[in-house]
Amino acid sequence: MIQLIVRRLLLAVPLLLIVSTLTFALTAVAPGDPAATILGSSATPESIAALNAKLGLNDPIVVQYWHWLEHAVTGDLGTSAVTSQSVGQAIGTRLPTTLSLVLLGTLVAAVVGIGLGMVSALGGRGLGRVTDILAVVGYVIPNFWLGLMLVYFLSVKLAWFPATGYVGLSDSPWGWLRSLVLPVTALAVMGATAVAKQTRDAMREVMSREFITALRADGFSERQIVFRHALRNAAIPIVTVTGVLFIGMFGGTVLVESVFVLPGLGGLAVSSAQTGDLTMLQGVAVVFCLAVVAVNLVVDLAYGWLNPKVRVQS
Protein backbone atom coordinates (compact mmCIF):
# COMPACT_ATOMS: atom_id res chain seq x y z
CA MET A 1 0.00 0.00 0.00
CA ILE A 2 2.88 2.36 0.75
CA GLN A 3 4.29 1.64 -2.71
CA LEU A 4 0.90 2.51 -4.19
CA ILE A 5 0.87 5.86 -2.40
CA VAL A 6 4.42 6.66 -3.53
CA ARG A 7 3.59 5.79 -7.14
CA ARG A 8 0.51 8.00 -7.11
CA LEU A 9 2.46 10.92 -5.64
CA LEU A 10 5.20 10.51 -8.25
CA LEU A 11 2.60 10.48 -11.03
CA ALA A 12 1.22 13.74 -9.65
CA VAL A 13 4.40 15.60 -10.64
CA PRO A 14 4.01 15.24 -14.44
CA LEU A 15 0.27 15.85 -14.10
CA LEU A 16 0.88 19.17 -12.34
CA LEU A 17 3.46 20.13 -14.97
CA ILE A 18 1.05 19.32 -17.82
CA VAL A 19 -1.84 21.24 -16.25
CA SER A 20 0.26 24.29 -15.43
CA THR A 21 1.85 24.27 -18.90
CA LEU A 22 -1.51 24.04 -20.67
CA THR A 23 -3.02 26.76 -18.48
CA PHE A 24 -0.05 29.03 -19.09
CA ALA A 25 -0.12 28.39 -22.84
CA LEU A 26 -3.87 28.94 -23.17
CA THR A 27 -3.79 32.21 -21.25
CA ALA A 28 -0.81 33.35 -23.34
CA VAL A 29 -2.55 32.78 -26.69
CA ALA A 30 -5.91 34.16 -25.51
CA PRO A 31 -7.06 37.25 -27.43
CA GLY A 32 -6.50 40.64 -25.87
CA ASP A 33 -3.71 42.31 -23.96
CA PRO A 34 -3.61 41.40 -20.23
CA ALA A 35 -1.98 44.73 -19.37
CA ALA A 36 -4.70 46.67 -21.20
CA THR A 37 -7.38 44.62 -19.43
CA ILE A 38 -5.84 45.30 -16.03
CA LEU A 39 -5.44 49.05 -16.61
CA GLY A 40 -8.91 49.50 -18.06
CA SER A 41 -10.28 51.99 -20.57
CA SER A 42 -8.10 54.85 -19.33
CA ALA A 43 -4.88 53.03 -20.24
CA THR A 44 -2.37 54.74 -22.52
CA PRO A 45 0.11 52.97 -24.81
CA GLU A 46 2.92 54.08 -22.51
CA SER A 47 1.25 52.68 -19.36
CA ILE A 48 0.45 49.42 -21.15
CA ALA A 49 4.05 49.05 -22.30
CA ALA A 50 5.33 49.82 -18.79
CA LEU A 51 3.03 47.23 -17.19
CA ASN A 52 3.99 44.61 -19.78
CA ALA A 53 7.64 45.20 -18.93
CA LYS A 54 6.93 45.06 -15.18
CA LEU A 55 5.05 41.78 -15.46
CA GLY A 56 7.59 40.25 -17.82
CA LEU A 57 5.00 39.81 -20.55
CA ASN A 58 7.49 40.92 -23.19
CA ASP A 59 9.61 37.83 -22.53
CA PRO A 60 9.07 34.66 -24.60
CA ILE A 61 6.34 32.41 -23.23
CA VAL A 62 8.88 29.73 -22.31
CA VAL A 63 10.88 32.21 -20.23
CA GLN A 64 7.70 33.45 -18.50
CA TYR A 65 6.68 29.91 -17.62
CA TRP A 66 10.14 29.03 -16.33
CA HIS A 67 10.20 32.06 -14.05
CA TRP A 68 6.77 31.14 -12.70
CA LEU A 69 7.79 27.50 -12.21
CA GLU A 70 10.95 28.45 -10.30
CA HIS A 71 8.85 30.25 -7.71
CA ALA A 72 5.98 27.73 -7.74
CA VAL A 73 8.16 24.80 -6.63
CA THR A 74 8.98 26.78 -3.48
CA GLY A 75 5.28 27.41 -2.78
CA ASP A 76 5.26 30.96 -4.15
CA LEU A 77 2.47 31.20 -6.74
CA GLY A 78 3.16 34.86 -7.39
CA THR A 79 1.38 38.14 -6.77
CA SER A 80 -1.74 39.40 -8.49
CA ALA A 81 -1.07 42.36 -10.79
CA VAL A 82 -4.71 43.42 -10.39
CA THR A 83 -5.13 43.35 -6.61
CA SER A 84 -1.45 43.29 -5.53
CA GLN A 85 -2.42 40.40 -3.27
CA SER A 86 -0.41 37.22 -2.87
CA VAL A 87 -1.97 34.43 -4.93
CA GLY A 88 -1.41 31.96 -2.11
CA GLN A 89 -3.08 34.29 0.39
CA ALA A 90 -6.08 34.89 -1.89
CA ILE A 91 -6.52 31.17 -2.49
CA GLY A 92 -6.06 30.36 1.20
CA THR A 93 -8.79 32.85 2.11
CA ARG A 94 -11.31 31.36 -0.33
CA LEU A 95 -10.36 27.69 -0.19
CA PRO A 96 -12.28 26.89 3.04
CA THR A 97 -15.53 28.07 1.42
CA THR A 98 -15.11 25.89 -1.65
CA LEU A 99 -13.89 22.89 0.35
CA SER A 100 -16.86 23.19 2.73
CA LEU A 101 -19.24 23.34 -0.21
CA VAL A 102 -17.66 20.42 -2.10
CA LEU A 103 -17.12 18.15 0.92
CA LEU A 104 -20.65 18.61 2.25
CA GLY A 105 -22.09 18.36 -1.27
CA THR A 106 -20.28 15.07 -1.87
CA LEU A 107 -21.31 13.71 1.54
CA VAL A 108 -24.98 14.58 1.00
CA ALA A 109 -24.95 13.24 -2.57
CA ALA A 110 -23.32 9.98 -1.44
CA VAL A 111 -25.67 9.37 1.51
CA VAL A 112 -28.84 10.24 -0.41
CA GLY A 113 -27.68 8.49 -3.58
CA ILE A 114 -26.73 5.26 -1.81
CA GLY A 115 -30.03 5.29 0.05
CA LEU A 116 -32.09 5.82 -3.10
CA GLY A 117 -30.06 3.27 -5.03
CA MET A 118 -30.53 0.59 -2.39
CA VAL A 119 -34.26 1.26 -2.19
CA SER A 120 -34.48 1.04 -5.98
CA ALA A 121 -32.50 -2.22 -6.07
CA LEU A 122 -34.04 -3.98 -3.06
CA GLY A 123 -37.51 -2.48 -2.76
CA GLY A 124 -40.59 -3.66 -4.54
CA ARG A 125 -41.33 -2.81 -8.14
CA GLY A 126 -43.51 0.17 -7.24
CA LEU A 127 -41.07 1.69 -4.75
CA GLY A 128 -38.15 1.07 -7.10
CA ARG A 129 -39.96 2.82 -9.92
CA VAL A 130 -40.66 5.86 -7.73
CA THR A 131 -36.99 6.18 -6.78
CA ASP A 132 -35.96 5.78 -10.43
CA ILE A 133 -38.28 8.65 -11.40
CA LEU A 134 -36.88 10.83 -8.61
CA ALA A 135 -33.36 10.10 -9.83
CA VAL A 136 -34.22 11.08 -13.41
CA VAL A 137 -35.90 14.31 -12.29
CA GLY A 138 -32.91 15.22 -10.13
CA TYR A 139 -30.51 14.56 -13.00
CA VAL A 140 -32.20 16.89 -15.49
CA ILE A 141 -32.56 19.88 -13.12
CA PRO A 142 -29.68 22.38 -13.64
CA ASN A 143 -28.03 23.25 -10.33
CA PHE A 144 -28.10 27.01 -10.96
CA TRP A 145 -31.87 26.92 -11.66
CA LEU A 146 -32.44 24.79 -8.58
CA GLY A 147 -30.35 27.27 -6.59
CA LEU A 148 -32.50 30.18 -7.73
CA MET A 149 -35.70 28.29 -6.83
CA LEU A 150 -34.33 27.43 -3.39
CA VAL A 151 -33.46 31.07 -2.78
CA TYR A 152 -36.91 32.24 -3.89
CA PHE A 153 -38.97 29.78 -1.85
CA LEU A 154 -36.83 29.01 1.22
CA SER A 155 -35.14 32.39 1.63
CA VAL A 156 -37.37 35.07 0.14
CA LYS A 157 -40.79 33.53 0.81
CA LEU A 158 -40.22 31.50 3.99
CA ALA A 159 -37.05 33.15 5.35
CA TRP A 160 -35.75 29.81 6.62
CA PHE A 161 -32.20 30.23 5.34
CA PRO A 162 -29.99 33.15 4.28
CA ALA A 163 -30.19 33.85 0.55
CA THR A 164 -26.54 34.75 0.08
CA GLY A 165 -23.26 34.99 1.94
CA TYR A 166 -21.02 32.67 3.90
CA VAL A 167 -20.27 32.33 7.62
CA GLY A 168 -16.96 30.76 8.61
CA LEU A 169 -16.98 27.59 10.68
CA SER A 170 -14.76 29.19 13.31
CA ASP A 171 -17.06 32.21 13.57
CA SER A 172 -20.28 30.27 14.13
CA PRO A 173 -20.74 26.53 13.47
CA TRP A 174 -24.52 26.94 13.32
CA GLY A 175 -24.26 29.97 11.05
CA TRP A 176 -21.77 28.07 8.86
CA LEU A 177 -24.19 25.19 8.47
CA ARG A 178 -27.19 27.44 7.73
CA SER A 179 -25.26 29.40 5.11
CA LEU A 180 -24.41 26.16 3.27
CA VAL A 181 -27.75 24.32 3.36
CA LEU A 182 -29.11 25.83 0.14
CA PRO A 183 -25.91 25.83 -1.96
CA VAL A 184 -25.07 22.28 -0.87
CA THR A 185 -28.57 21.14 -1.82
CA ALA A 186 -28.29 22.78 -5.24
CA LEU A 187 -24.89 21.19 -5.79
CA ALA A 188 -25.72 17.72 -4.46
CA VAL A 189 -28.99 16.86 -6.21
CA MET A 190 -27.51 15.96 -9.59
CA GLY A 191 -24.63 14.10 -7.95
CA ALA A 192 -27.02 12.07 -5.81
CA THR A 193 -28.75 10.79 -8.94
CA ALA A 194 -25.43 9.53 -10.37
CA VAL A 195 -24.60 7.74 -7.11
CA ALA A 196 -28.13 6.31 -6.94
CA LYS A 197 -27.90 4.83 -10.44
CA GLN A 198 -24.49 3.29 -9.77
CA THR A 199 -25.64 1.90 -6.41
CA ARG A 200 -28.79 0.42 -7.91
CA ASP A 201 -26.94 -1.33 -10.75
CA ALA A 202 -24.14 -2.59 -8.48
CA MET A 203 -26.51 -3.90 -5.80
CA ARG A 204 -28.70 -5.68 -8.33
CA GLU A 205 -25.66 -7.37 -9.82
CA VAL A 206 -24.26 -8.44 -6.43
CA MET A 207 -27.62 -9.66 -5.10
CA SER A 208 -27.93 -11.99 -8.10
CA ARG A 209 -24.64 -13.80 -7.36
CA GLU A 210 -24.51 -17.35 -6.08
CA PHE A 211 -22.84 -16.50 -2.77
CA ILE A 212 -25.90 -14.44 -1.79
CA THR A 213 -28.07 -17.52 -2.30
CA ALA A 214 -25.62 -19.54 -0.22
CA LEU A 215 -25.75 -16.98 2.60
CA ARG A 216 -29.54 -17.15 2.65
CA ALA A 217 -29.38 -20.94 2.76
CA ASP A 218 -27.00 -20.70 5.74
CA GLY A 219 -29.59 -18.72 7.67
CA PHE A 220 -28.15 -15.21 7.48
CA SER A 221 -30.75 -12.49 7.88
CA GLU A 222 -31.49 -10.22 4.93
CA ARG A 223 -30.10 -7.27 6.88
CA GLN A 224 -26.78 -9.06 7.44
CA ILE A 225 -26.60 -10.10 3.80
CA VAL A 226 -27.26 -6.60 2.50
CA PHE A 227 -25.11 -4.49 4.81
CA ARG A 228 -22.31 -6.90 5.74
CA HIS A 229 -21.75 -8.67 2.42
CA ALA A 230 -23.62 -7.21 -0.56
CA LEU A 231 -22.94 -3.53 0.05
CA ARG A 232 -19.22 -4.08 0.55
CA ASN A 233 -18.98 -6.09 -2.69
CA ALA A 234 -20.86 -3.33 -4.51
CA ALA A 235 -18.82 -0.54 -2.94
CA ILE A 236 -15.96 -0.24 -5.45
CA PRO A 237 -18.03 1.22 -8.34
CA ILE A 238 -19.84 3.42 -5.81
CA VAL A 239 -16.52 4.75 -4.50
CA THR A 240 -15.40 5.38 -8.08
CA VAL A 241 -18.43 7.44 -9.01
CA THR A 242 -18.23 9.33 -5.70
CA GLY A 243 -14.60 10.27 -6.43
CA VAL A 244 -15.53 11.47 -9.91
CA LEU A 245 -18.44 13.37 -8.37
CA PHE A 246 -16.14 15.13 -5.90
CA ILE A 247 -13.87 16.29 -8.72
CA GLY A 248 -16.81 17.40 -10.86
CA MET A 249 -18.26 19.44 -8.01
CA PHE A 250 -15.27 21.77 -8.14
CA GLY A 251 -16.52 22.82 -11.57
CA GLY A 252 -20.10 23.05 -10.35
CA THR A 253 -19.09 25.46 -7.60
CA VAL A 254 -18.53 28.20 -10.20
CA LEU A 255 -22.27 28.55 -10.87
CA VAL A 256 -23.41 27.79 -7.33
CA GLU A 257 -21.02 30.30 -5.79
CA SER A 258 -22.31 32.91 -8.24
CA VAL A 259 -25.96 32.26 -7.34
CA PHE A 260 -25.37 32.38 -3.57
CA VAL A 261 -22.57 35.00 -3.65
CA LEU A 262 -20.08 32.75 -1.88
CA PRO A 263 -16.42 33.85 -1.64
CA GLY A 264 -14.92 30.66 -3.08
CA LEU A 265 -12.38 29.57 -5.68
CA GLY A 266 -14.98 29.32 -8.43
CA GLY A 267 -15.80 33.00 -8.18
CA LEU A 268 -12.09 33.81 -7.92
CA ALA A 269 -11.40 31.94 -11.16
CA VAL A 270 -14.20 33.77 -12.98
CA SER A 271 -13.18 37.21 -11.75
CA SER A 272 -9.53 36.50 -12.59
CA ALA A 273 -10.46 35.54 -16.14
CA GLN A 274 -12.60 38.66 -16.52
CA THR A 275 -9.88 41.02 -15.26
CA GLY A 276 -7.00 39.33 -17.06
CA ASP A 277 -5.35 38.27 -13.80
CA LEU A 278 -3.36 35.41 -15.33
CA THR A 279 -1.19 34.81 -12.27
CA MET A 280 -4.23 34.27 -10.05
CA LEU A 281 -5.90 32.08 -12.67
CA GLN A 282 -2.80 29.92 -12.92
CA GLY A 283 -2.72 29.48 -9.14
CA VAL A 284 -6.37 28.41 -9.00
CA ALA A 285 -5.76 25.85 -11.77
CA VAL A 286 -2.86 24.34 -9.82
CA VAL A 287 -4.99 24.07 -6.66
CA PHE A 288 -7.77 22.33 -8.59
CA CYS A 289 -5.20 19.91 -10.00
CA LEU A 290 -3.87 19.17 -6.52
CA ALA A 291 -7.43 18.43 -5.41
CA VAL A 292 -7.81 15.92 -8.25
CA VAL A 293 -4.56 14.20 -7.24
CA ALA A 294 -5.65 14.03 -3.59
CA VAL A 295 -9.06 12.59 -4.43
CA ASN A 296 -7.58 9.96 -6.74
CA LEU A 297 -5.19 8.94 -3.96
CA VAL A 298 -8.06 8.60 -1.47
CA VAL A 299 -10.03 6.51 -3.99
CA ASP A 300 -7.04 4.21 -4.52
CA LEU A 301 -6.66 3.76 -0.75
CA ALA A 302 -10.38 2.97 -0.51
CA TYR A 303 -9.94 0.34 -3.22
CA GLY A 304 -7.19 -1.29 -1.16
CA TRP A 305 -9.38 -1.36 1.94
CA LEU A 306 -12.41 -2.76 0.10
CA ASN A 307 -10.52 -5.25 -2.06
CA PRO A 308 -7.55 -7.09 -0.47
CA LYS A 309 -6.33 -8.08 -3.96
CA VAL A 310 -5.39 -4.45 -4.58
CA ARG A 311 -3.22 -4.41 -1.46
CA VAL A 312 -1.47 -7.62 -2.53
CA GLN A 313 -0.88 -6.39 -6.10
CA SER A 314 0.43 -3.04 -4.87
N, C-alpha and C positions, 0 to 999 in steps of 0.2 A: 504493500500500500504506500509506503514511503517512496518507493521508486516511481509509482504512479504520480504522486504529488510533484516530485522533482521533474518528471517528464513534462507534466502540464505547465509548470512554471517556466521551464525552458522554452516550450512552444509559445509562451506568451510574448517572449521577446521579439521574434520576427513578426508576430501579429501586431504588436504595438508599433513597430517600425513601418509596416505596410499601411496601417490606418493613418498614422501621422503623416506619412509621405503623400498618400492620396488626398488627405484633407488639405495639406499645404499646397499641393499641385492644383487642386480644384479652385481653391481661393485665389491662387495666383493668376489663373487663366480666366477667372470670372470677369464679365464686362464691368467697366467703370474704373475709376481711380480711387483707391481707398483713402488717400490723403484728401481728395476733394470731397468725398463723402463725410469724412470726419470734420472737416472745416466748415462744411455747409455752403449755402448759397452766397455768402459774403466773401468766399475765398478768392484770393488773387493768384495769378500764375506764380508770383514770387513766393507767396506763403505755401502754396502747394509744393513747389520745388524744395523749399526749406524743410517741410515736414517729411517729404519723401527721403531726403538725405538723412534726416534725424532718425527715421525708422529703418533705414537701410534698404528701402524699397528699390533703390537704384542698382543694388548689387544683383548679380545673377541669381536665379531662383535656387540653384544648388548651394550657393554661398549663404543665402538667407536661411535655408533649411538647416545647414550645418551649424550655423550660429545658434539657432533655436535649439537644436538637438544637444549641443554642448551644455547648455544651461538646463535643459529638461532632465538629463540624466542625474543631475544633482538635486532635482526637486524644484528647480526654479522654472516655472512655466511662463515667465515674463511679466510685463506690466502693460496694462491697457493704455493705448494711446488716446482713447476717448475719455475715459474716466480717471486716468492716472492711478488706478487701483491695481494692486497686485492680483494677478490672475488666480493664484492659489488662494488668496484671501477671499476673493469674490466667490470662488467655487466653494470654499469651505463654509461660507456664510449661507449659501443656498442649498448645499448638499443635504443637510438634515431634512429639509422640507421634501425634497424629491425622494429621498430614501424612505421617509415615513409614509409617503403616498404609495410608493411602489411596494414596499414590504407589506403594509396593511392590505393593499389591493390584491397582492398575490395570495396572502393568507385567506382573505375572505373568498376569493375566487376558488381556491383549492378546497376549502371546507364546504362551501355551497355546492361546487361542482361535483365533488366526490359523493356528497349526500344525494344529490339529484341523480347522478349516474348509478348509484347502488339501488335507489328506489326504482329507476327505470329497468335495471337488469333483473332485480329480484322480486319486484312487486308484481301484482297481477297485470293482465293485459290493459285494463282500463287505467290503472294508476300509472303504468309505464307510458301509455300514450299521452297522458296529461303532462308528465315530466318532459317527454320528447317535444311536445308543443311549446312548453315554456322555454326549453333550450333553444328552439328555432327562433322564437320571438326575441329572446335576449341577444341572439347572434346578429340579427338584422338591425337592431337599434344602434345608431351611431352614438358614441359616448358623449360627444359635445352636445347633441340634441337632448340626450337623457339628462345631462348636467343642467341645461337650461330649464327643463321641465321640473327637475328637483328643486332648483332655486325658486321657480315661480310658485310651486305648490307648498313646499315645506319651509321655505324661508319667507317669501313675500306674503302668501296667504295665511299660513298657519304660524309662522314665526317660531318654529321649533328649533331651527338651526341657523347659524350665521350664513348669510349669502356669500360673502367673500372674506378673504383674509386668512391669516394663519397665526396660531398661538403656539409658541415653543413649548416643548415637553417640560423643560426645566422651569418655565414661567408658571404653567398651570397644567397639570396632567389632564384634568377634566376639560379645560378649555382647549387643549391640544386635540383631545379625542372628538369634541364637538365640532371643531373646525375642519376635521377630516372626514366626518361621516358622509357628507354629500359627495365630495370629490372621489373618495374611495369607492362609493357605490357606483358612481358613473364610470369609473375605471374598471371595476371588477366584473360587471355584468357580462360583458362579452367574453372575458376570460373564463368565467364560470361555465359558460356553455361549452367551450372547448374542452375543459376538464371533465365536464359531465359526459360528453360524447366518448371521450377516451376511456373513462371509467366504465361506462356502460358496455362498450365493446370488449374491454379487457375482462370484466367480471363475467360476462356471458361466455366468453371463450374458456376461462378457467373453470367455471361451474359445470361445463360440459365434459371435463376431463375424467378419466377413469378413477384417479385417486380420490376424487370427491365422492364418487359412488362407493368406493371402498371405505372411506371415513364414515359415511352414513351407515354402511353395513356393520361397522364396528361399534356403533352406538353413540357416536359423537352428536351433540346437539347442533341444530342448524346455526345457532349463534356462534359456537366454537368453530364450525367449519368456515363460516363467512369471514369472521374477524381474525381468527388465528391462522388460517391456512389460505383461503381463497384471496383475501385482500392483499396479503403479502406477495403471493405469486403474481397478482395483477398490478403490483405497485410500480414496476420498472417503467412501463409506458406512461403511467400517470406522473411519475417523477420527471420523465423526459418532457412531457407537454407542460408541466408546471415550470420547469426551467426555461423553456422557450417563452412561456407566458411572461415570466419575470423580465426577461430581456426585452420583449415587445412592449411591456408597459412603460419602459423608459421613453419610447417614442410616443406612446399615448399621453404621457404627461404634458407634452407640449400644448395640446388642445385643452386638456382638463385644467392645467394651471392658468391658461388664458381665461377660461370661463369663470373660474373661482378666484382669480387674481391672487394666485399663490406665488410667493417669491422663491421659485425653484430653478433648477438647471434648464428646464425646457424653455421657460421665459427668457432666461439669460442667453440661450443659444439663438432664439428668435431676435431679440434686441441686438445682439452682437452682429448678426447677419444684416440687419437693417441699417446699422450705423457703420458698417465696414470695419468692425473691431475684429480683425483677423486673428490677433494674438489670443483674445478671449475665446473665440470660436474654436481655435486649435486646442486650447486647454480643455474645453468642454468635451470635445471629441475624444481626447485621450482618457478622460475620466469615464466616459461611457464605455470605451473599449476595456478599461480595467474592470468595470462592472461585469462585462460579458465574460472575461477571463475568470473572475471570482465565482460567478454562477456556474460556469462549466466545471470548475474544480469541485464545487459543492455537489453537483449532480454526479460526477464521477465517484466521489466518496460515498454518496448514497447508493450507487450501483454496487459498490464493494460490500456495503453493509447488507443490502437486500439479497445479493447473489454471491455466495462464497466462491464461485468459480472465478469471478473477477479478481478477488483477492489473490487466489492461487496463480492466475495468469500474470498478474502484475508483479 
